[in-house]
Amino acid sequence: MRFQLRHVINKNLSHLRNEMHTSLNLLHPNQSGTITAIEASTELTGRMSALGLRLGRRVEVVRLAPLQGPIQIRVGHTELMIRRIDAAKINIQLNT
């Protein structure tokens, strides 16, 4: 009975884990997610796209610089450093 109840609870909450959205600047090292939106100017969106930051791409945070410095991220096989203010404009769906 215990297993069945836990299974039902996990099944009912699984959609919540898959639908967790946040912005890239709020992720911690080793967290990853998929880009769902970029809320930036056309110029900045174009620059991000040229770096590989596009809708549907998986992004992983590698490390955070101290004192609110830049964020090191991995997109595919490429690692980038981006400003936190720019990372705040990238909406992420967390990968579980």
C-alpha positions in Angstrom: 0.0 0.0 0.0 2.8 2.4 0.8 4.5 1.9 -2.5 1.2 2.5 -4.4 0.5 5.7 -2.6 4.1 7.0 -3.1 3.8 6.1 -6.8 0.5 7.9 -7.2 1.9 11.0 -5.5 5.1 11.0 -7.6 3.0 10.5 -10.8 0.7 13.4 -9.9 3.7 15.7 -9.1 5.9 14.7 -12.0 4.4 17.4 -14.2 5.5 20.1 -11.7 9.1 18.9 -11.8 9.1 19.0 -15.6 7.5 22.5 -15.8 9.9 24.4 -13.5 10.8 27.7 -15.2 13.3 30.2 -14.1 15.9 32.5 -15.6 19.5 31.5 -16.3 21.0 33.8 -13.8 19.2 31.9 -10.9 20.7 28.5 -11.7 23.5 27.0 -9.6 26.6 25.2 -10.9 25.8 21.8 -12.5 22.1 22.8 -13.0 20.9 22.7 -16.6 17.8 23.5 -18.5 16.4 24.2 -22.0 16.0 27.8 -23.3 12.3 28.6 -23.6 12.5 32.4 -24.3 15.0 35.2 -24.6 13.5 38.5 -23.5 16.1 40.9 -24.8 16.5 43.5 -27.5 16.8 42.4 -31.1 20.5 43.3 -31.1 21.2 41.3 -27.9 19.1 38.4 -29.1 21.0 38.2 -32.3 24.3 38.3 -30.5 23.2 35.5 -28.2 22.0 33.5 -31.1 25.4 33.8 -32.8 26.9 32.4 -29.6 24.6 29.4 -29.8 22.0 30.6 -27.2 18.8 29.8 -29.1 15.3 28.5 -28.2 15.3 24.8 -27.5 19.1 24.6 -26.7 20.2 22.9 -23.5 22.3 25.1 -21.2 24.4 24.1 -18.2 25.9 26.4 -15.6 29.5 25.5 -15.1 30.5 28.0 -12.4 29.6 31.4 -11.0 32.2 34.2 -10.6 32.3 35.8 -7.2 30.9 39.3 -6.4 28.1 39.0 -9.0 30.6 38.5 -11.8 29.8 36.6 -15.0 28.4 33.1 -15.3 30.3 30.4 -17.1 27.8 28.3 -19.1 28.0 25.3 -21.5 25.9 25.2 -24.7 26.6 22.0 -26.6 30.4 21.7 -26.7 31.0 25.4 -26.3 31.7 27.2 -23.0 30.8 30.9 -22.6 31.0 33.6 -20.0 28.0 35.9 -20.0 27.0 38.8 -17.8 24.4 38.1 -15.1 22.2 40.9 -16.4 22.1 39.2 -19.8 21.6 35.7 -18.2 18.5 37.2 -16.5 16.9 37.7 -19.9 17.1 34.0 -20.8 14.2 31.9 -19.5 14.9 28.3 -18.8 12.9 25.2 -18.2 14.8 23.1 -15.7 16.0 19.6 -16.6 15.3 17.0 -13.9 
